[in-house]
Amino acid sequence: MNILTSITLIMTSFIIGRIYEYRLNLKECENCNSKGYENI
């Protein structure tokens, strides 16, 4: 496995992780009004 492939893999996994976290935060914020979480 060369360096370019590993760098690309790390970058794509990082970007996918950020998008997944962002969507999870959006879903939690949709429910935060009913549950009373205001500090998310």
mmJSON file of the N, C-alpha and C atoms, coordinates in Angstrom:
{"data_MODEL":{"atom_site":{
"group_PDB":["ATOM","ATOM","ATOM","ATOM","ATOM","ATOM","ATOM","ATOM","ATOM","ATOM","ATOM","ATOM","ATOM","ATOM","ATOM","ATOM","ATOM","ATOM","ATOM","ATOM","ATOM","ATOM","ATOM","ATOM","ATOM","ATOM","ATOM","ATOM","ATOM","ATOM","ATOM","ATOM","ATOM","ATOM","ATOM","ATOM","ATOM","ATOM","ATOM","ATOM","ATOM","ATOM","ATOM","ATOM","ATOM","ATOM","ATOM","ATOM","ATOM","ATOM","ATOM","ATOM","ATOM","ATOM","ATOM","ATOM","ATOM","ATOM","ATOM","ATOM","ATOM","ATOM","ATOM","ATOM","ATOM","ATOM","ATOM","ATOM","ATOM","ATOM","ATOM","ATOM","ATOM","ATOM","ATOM","ATOM","ATOM","ATOM","ATOM","ATOM","ATOM","ATOM","ATOM","ATOM","ATOM","ATOM","ATOM","ATOM","ATOM","ATOM","ATOM","ATOM","ATOM","ATOM","ATOM","ATOM","ATOM","ATOM","ATOM","ATOM","ATOM","ATOM","ATOM","ATOM","ATOM","ATOM","ATOM","ATOM","ATOM","ATOM","ATOM","ATOM","ATOM","ATOM","ATOM","ATOM","ATOM","ATOM","ATOM","ATOM"],
"id":[1,2,3,4,5,6,7,8,9,10,11,12,13,14,15,16,17,18,19,20,21,22,23,24,25,26,27,28,29,30,31,32,33,34,35,36,37,38,39,40,41,42,43,44,45,46,47,48,49,50,51,52,53,54,55,56,57,58,59,60,61,62,63,64,65,66,67,68,69,70,71,72,73,74,75,76,77,78,79,80,81,82,83,84,85,86,87,88,89,90,91,92,93,94,95,96,97,98,99,100,101,102,103,104,105,106,107,108,109,110,111,112,113,114,115,116,117,118,119,120],
"type_symbol":["N","C","C","N","C","C","N","C","C","N","C","C","N","C","C","N","C","C","N","C","C","N","C","C","N","C","C","N","C","C","N","C","C","N","C","C","N","C","C","N","C","C","N","C","C","N","C","C","N","C","C","N","C","C","N","C","C","N","C","C","N","C","C","N","C","C","N","C","C","N","C","C","N","C","C","N","C","C","N","C","C","N","C","C","N","C","C","N","C","C","N","C","C","N","C","C","N","C","C","N","C","C","N","C","C","N","C","C","N","C","C","N","C","C","N","C","C","N","C","C"],
"label_atom_id":["N","CA","C","N","CA","C","N","CA","C","N","CA","C","N","CA","C","N","CA","C","N","CA","C","N","CA","C","N","CA","C","N","CA","C","N","CA","C","N","CA","C","N","CA","C","N","CA","C","N","CA","C","N","CA","C","N","CA","C","N","CA","C","N","CA","C","N","CA","C","N","CA","C","N","CA","C","N","CA","C","N","CA","C","N","CA","C","N","CA","C","N","CA","C","N","CA","C","N","CA","C","N","CA","C","N","CA","C","N","CA","C","N","CA","C","N","CA","C","N","CA","C","N","CA","C","N","CA","C","N","CA","C","N","CA","C","N","CA","C"],
"label_alt_id":[null,null,null,null,null,null,null,null,null,null,null,null,null,null,null,null,null,null,null,null,null,null,null,null,null,null,null,null,null,null,null,null,null,null,null,null,null,null,null,null,null,null,null,null,null,null,null,null,null,null,null,null,null,null,null,null,null,null,null,null,null,null,null,null,null,null,null,null,null,null,null,null,null,null,null,null,null,null,null,null,null,null,null,null,null,null,null,null,null,null,null,null,null,null,null,null,null,null,null,null,null,null,null,null,null,null,null,null,null,null,null,null,null,null,null,null,null,null,null,null],
"label_comp_id":["MET","MET","MET","ASN","ASN","ASN","ILE","ILE","ILE","LEU","LEU","LEU","THR","THR","THR","SER","SER","SER","ILE","ILE","ILE","THR","THR","THR","LEU","LEU","LEU","ILE","ILE","ILE","MET","MET","MET","THR","THR","THR","SER","SER","SER","PHE","PHE","PHE","ILE","ILE","ILE","ILE","ILE","ILE","GLY","GLY","GLY","ARG","ARG","ARG","ILE","ILE","ILE","TYR","TYR","TYR","GLU","GLU","GLU","TYR","TYR","TYR","ARG","ARG","ARG","LEU","LEU","LEU","ASN","ASN","ASN","LEU","LEU","LEU","LYS","LYS","LYS","GLU","GLU","GLU","CYS","CYS","CYS","GLU","GLU","GLU","ASN","ASN","ASN","CYS","CYS","CYS","ASN","ASN","ASN","SER","SER","SER","LYS","LYS","LYS","GLY","GLY","GLY","TYR","TYR","TYR","GLU","GLU","GLU","ASN","ASN","ASN","ILE","ILE","ILE"],
"label_asym_id":["A","A","A","A","A","A","A","A","A","A","A","A","A","A","A","A","A","A","A","A","A","A","A","A","A","A","A","A","A","A","A","A","A","A","A","A","A","A","A","A","A","A","A","A","A","A","A","A","A","A","A","A","A","A","A","A","A","A","A","A","A","A","A","A","A","A","A","A","A","A","A","A","A","A","A","A","A","A","A","A","A","A","A","A","A","A","A","A","A","A","A","A","A","A","A","A","A","A","A","A","A","A","A","A","A","A","A","A","A","A","A","A","A","A","A","A","A","A","A","A"],
"label_entity_id":["1","1","1","1","1","1","1","1","1","1","1","1","1","1","1","1","1","1","1","1","1","1","1","1","1","1","1","1","1","1","1","1","1","1","1","1","1","1","1","1","1","1","1","1","1","1","1","1","1","1","1","1","1","1","1","1","1","1","1","1","1","1","1","1","1","1","1","1","1","1","1","1","1","1","1","1","1","1","1","1","1","1","1","1","1","1","1","1","1","1","1","1","1","1","1","1","1","1","1","1","1","1","1","1","1","1","1","1","1","1","1","1","1","1","1","1","1","1","1","1"],
"label_seq_id":[1,1,1,2,2,2,3,3,3,4,4,4,5,5,5,6,6,6,7,7,7,8,8,8,9,9,9,10,10,10,11,11,11,12,12,12,13,13,13,14,14,14,15,15,15,16,16,16,17,17,17,18,18,18,19,19,19,20,20,20,21,21,21,22,22,22,23,23,23,24,24,24,25,25,25,26,26,26,27,27,27,28,28,28,29,29,29,30,30,30,31,31,31,32,32,32,33,33,33,34,34,34,35,35,35,36,36,36,37,37,37,38,38,38,39,39,39,40,40,40],
"pdbx_PDB_ins_code":[null,null,null,null,null,null,null,null,null,null,null,null,null,null,null,null,null,null,null,null,null,null,null,null,null,null,null,null,null,null,null,null,null,null,null,null,null,null,null,null,null,null,null,null,null,null,null,null,null,null,null,null,null,null,null,null,null,null,null,null,null,null,null,null,null,null,null,null,null,null,null,null,null,null,null,null,null,null,null,null,null,null,null,null,null,null,null,null,null,null,null,null,null,null,null,null,null,null,null,null,null,null,null,null,null,null,null,null,null,null,null,null,null,null,null,null,null,null,null,null],
"Cartn_x":[0.853,0.0,0.89,0.741,1.603,1.018,1.804,1.437,0.208,0.121,-0.997,-2.328,-2.357,-3.602,-4.019,-3.057,-3.403,-3.865,-3.234,-3.653,-5.076,-5.377,-6.726,-7.749,-7.402,-8.318,-8.577,-7.526,-7.69,-8.564,-8.333,-9.112,-10.585,-10.858,-12.258,-12.966,-12.285,-12.929,-13.173,-12.254,-12.434,-13.632,-13.744,-14.86,-16.188,-16.218,-17.454,-17.825,-16.833,-17.101,-17.673,-17.14,-17.657,-19.103,-19.409,-20.778,-21.725,-21.273,-22.119,-22.389,-21.332,-21.509,-22.469,-22.333,-23.174,-24.642,-24.901,-26.285,-26.83,-25.992,-26.449,-26.811,-25.998,-26.293,-27.581,-27.826,-29.068,-30.271,-30.177,-31.3,-31.533,-30.461,-30.625,-31.242,-30.897,-31.44,-32.907,-33.35,-34.776,-35.56,-34.968,-35.651,-35.361,-34.417,-33.99,-35.061,-35.959,-37.01,-38.03,-38.309,-39.306,-38.722,-37.42,-36.816,-36.212,-35.983,-35.466,-33.96,-33.294,-31.844,-31.595,-31.018,-30.745,-29.263,-28.413,-26.97,-26.248,-26.813,-26.132,-25.339],
"Cartn_y":[-1.193,0.0,1.244,2.057,3.235,4.382,5.432,6.53,7.28,7.446,8.206,7.522,6.208,5.478,5.617,5.5,5.601,7.01,8.016,9.402,9.623,9.104,9.251,8.544,7.355,6.619,7.388,7.946,8.695,9.921,10.625,11.834,11.504,10.456,10.119,9.648,8.846,8.382,9.556,10.529,11.7,12.522,12.737,13.531,12.82,11.497,10.741,10.8,10.718,10.81,12.162,13.226,14.561,14.712,14.223,14.315,13.509,12.315,11.469,12.145,12.748,13.461,14.638,15.372,16.535,16.126,15.009,14.546,14.071,13.423,12.989,14.2,15.257,16.463,17.112,17.092,17.658,16.869,15.539,14.727,14.961,15.096,15.346,16.714,17.685,19.027,19.085,18.213,18.166,17.674,16.748,16.2,16.994,17.954,18.6,19.557,20.035,20.927,20.174,18.934,18.17,17.598,17.275,16.671,17.708,18.911,19.961,20.095,19.535,19.722,21.011,21.989,23.243,23.479,22.707,22.972,21.928,21.595,20.65,21.43],
"Cartn_z":[0.0,0.0,0.0,-1.006,-1.061,-0.245,-0.124,0.78,0.259,-1.053,-1.624,-1.339,-1.438,-1.177,0.272,1.18,2.603,2.952,2.357,2.624,2.114,0.925,0.381,1.254,1.73,2.607,3.888,4.483,5.737,5.504,4.401,4.125,3.899,3.126,2.855,4.111,4.926,6.161,7.105,7.13,7.984,7.525,6.213,5.682,5.933,5.721,5.957,7.435,8.316,9.75,10.133,9.53,9.836,9.372,8.169,7.653,8.533,8.96,9.805,11.146,11.734,13.004,12.829,11.711,11.463,11.347,10.641,10.51,11.845,12.663,13.985,14.834,14.768,15.543,15.055,13.754,13.235,13.742,13.74,14.218,15.701,16.48,17.913,18.146,17.325,17.523,17.124,16.231,15.922,17.126,17.891,19.058,20.322,20.256,21.494,22.011,21.156,21.634,22.476,22.099,22.847,24.13,24.112,25.292,26.229,25.732,26.592,26.578,25.566,25.46,24.684,25.342,24.65,24.452,25.117,25.056,24.218,23.034,22.141,21.102],
"occupancy":[1.0,1.0,1.0,1.0,1.0,1.0,1.0,1.0,1.0,1.0,1.0,1.0,1.0,1.0,1.0,1.0,1.0,1.0,1.0,1.0,1.0,1.0,1.0,1.0,1.0,1.0,1.0,1.0,1.0,1.0,1.0,1.0,1.0,1.0,1.0,1.0,1.0,1.0,1.0,1.0,1.0,1.0,1.0,1.0,1.0,1.0,1.0,1.0,1.0,1.0,1.0,1.0,1.0,1.0,1.0,1.0,1.0,1.0,1.0,1.0,1.0,1.0,1.0,1.0,1.0,1.0,1.0,1.0,1.0,1.0,1.0,1.0,1.0,1.0,1.0,1.0,1.0,1.0,1.0,1.0,1.0,1.0,1.0,1.0,1.0,1.0,1.0,1.0,1.0,1.0,1.0,1.0,1.0,1.0,1.0,1.0,1.0,1.0,1.0,1.0,1.0,1.0,1.0,1.0,1.0,1.0,1.0,1.0,1.0,1.0,1.0,1.0,1.0,1.0,1.0,1.0,1.0,1.0,1.0,1.0],
"B_iso_or_equiv":[0.0,0.0,0.0,0.0,0.0,0.0,0.0,0.0,0.0,0.0,0.0,0.0,0.0,0.0,0.0,0.0,0.0,0.0,0.0,0.0,0.0,0.0,0.0,0.0,0.0,0.0,0.0,0.0,0.0,0.0,0.0,0.0,0.0,0.0,0.0,0.0,0.0,0.0,0.0,0.0,0.0,0.0,0.0,0.0,0.0,0.0,0.0,0.0,0.0,0.0,0.0,0.0,0.0,0.0,0.0,0.0,0.0,0.0,0.0,0.0,0.0,0.0,0.0,0.0,0.0,0.0,0.0,0.0,0.0,0.0,0.0,0.0,0.0,0.0,0.0,0.0,0.0,0.0,0.0,0.0,0.0,0.0,0.0,0.0,0.0,0.0,0.0,0.0,0.0,0.0,0.0,0.0,0.0,0.0,0.0,0.0,0.0,0.0,0.0,0.0,0.0,0.0,0.0,0.0,0.0,0.0,0.0,0.0,0.0,0.0,0.0,0.0,0.0,0.0,0.0,0.0,0.0,0.0,0.0,0.0],
"pdbx_formal_charge":[null,null,null,null,null,null,null,null,null,null,null,null,null,null,null,null,null,null,null,null,null,null,null,null,null,null,null,null,null,null,null,null,null,null,null,null,null,null,null,null,null,null,null,null,null,null,null,null,null,null,null,null,null,null,null,null,null,null,null,null,null,null,null,null,null,null,null,null,null,null,null,null,null,null,null,null,null,null,null,null,null,null,null,null,null,null,null,null,null,null,null,null,null,null,null,null,null,null,null,null,null,null,null,null,null,null,null,null,null,null,null,null,null,null,null,null,null,null,null,null],
"auth_seq_id":[1,1,1,2,2,2,3,3,3,4,4,4,5,5,5,6,6,6,7,7,7,8,8,8,9,9,9,10,10,10,11,11,11,12,12,12,13,13,13,14,14,14,15,15,15,16,16,16,17,17,17,18,18,18,19,19,19,20,20,20,21,21,21,22,22,22,23,23,23,24,24,24,25,25,25,26,26,26,27,27,27,28,28,28,29,29,29,30,30,30,31,31,31,32,32,32,33,33,33,34,34,34,35,35,35,36,36,36,37,37,37,38,38,38,39,39,39,40,40,40],
"auth_comp_id":["MET","MET","MET","ASN","ASN","ASN","ILE","ILE","ILE","LEU","LEU","LEU","THR","THR","THR","SER","SER","SER","ILE","ILE","ILE","THR","THR","THR","LEU","LEU","LEU","ILE","ILE","ILE","MET","MET","MET","THR","THR","THR","SER","SER","SER","PHE","PHE","PHE","ILE","ILE","ILE","ILE","ILE","ILE","GLY","GLY","GLY","ARG","ARG","ARG","ILE","ILE","ILE","TYR","TYR","TYR","GLU","GLU","GLU","TYR","TYR","TYR","ARG","ARG","ARG","LEU","LEU","LEU","ASN","ASN","ASN","LEU","LEU","LEU","LYS","LYS","LYS","GLU","GLU","GLU","CYS","CYS","CYS","GLU","GLU","GLU","ASN","ASN","ASN","CYS","CYS","CYS","ASN","ASN","ASN","SER","SER","SER","LYS","LYS","LYS","GLY","GLY","GLY","TYR","TYR","TYR","GLU","GLU","GLU","ASN","ASN","ASN","ILE","ILE","ILE"],
"auth_asym_id":["A","A","A","A","A","A","A","A","A","A","A","A","A","A","A","A","A","A","A","A","A","A","A","A","A","A","A","A","A","A","A","A","A","A","A","A","A","A","A","A","A","A","A","A","A","A","A","A","A","A","A","A","A","A","A","A","A","A","A","A","A","A","A","A","A","A","A","A","A","A","A","A","A","A","A","A","A","A","A","A","A","A","A","A","A","A","A","A","A","A","A","A","A","A","A","A","A","A","A","A","A","A","A","A","A","A","A","A","A","A","A","A","A","A","A","A","A","A","A","A"],
"auth_atom_id":["N","CA","C","N","CA","C","N","CA","C","N","CA","C","N","CA","C","N","CA","C","N","CA","C","N","CA","C","N","CA","C","N","CA","C","N","CA","C","N","CA","C","N","CA","C","N","CA","C","N","CA","C","N","CA","C","N","CA","C","N","CA","C","N","CA","C","N","CA","C","N","CA","C","N","CA","C","N","CA","C","N","CA","C","N","CA","C","N","CA","C","N","CA","C","N","CA","C","N","CA","C","N","CA","C","N","CA","C","N","CA","C","N","CA","C","N","CA","C","N","CA","C","N","CA","C","N","CA","C","N","CA","C","N","CA","C","N","CA","C"],
"pdbx_PDB_model_num":[1,1,1,1,1,1,1,1,1,1,1,1,1,1,1,1,1,1,1,1,1,1,1,1,1,1,1,1,1,1,1,1,1,1,1,1,1,1,1,1,1,1,1,1,1,1,1,1,1,1,1,1,1,1,1,1,1,1,1,1,1,1,1,1,1,1,1,1,1,1,1,1,1,1,1,1,1,1,1,1,1,1,1,1,1,1,1,1,1,1,1,1,1,1,1,1,1,1,1,1,1,1,1,1,1,1,1,1,1,1,1,1,1,1,1,1,1,1,1,1]
}}}
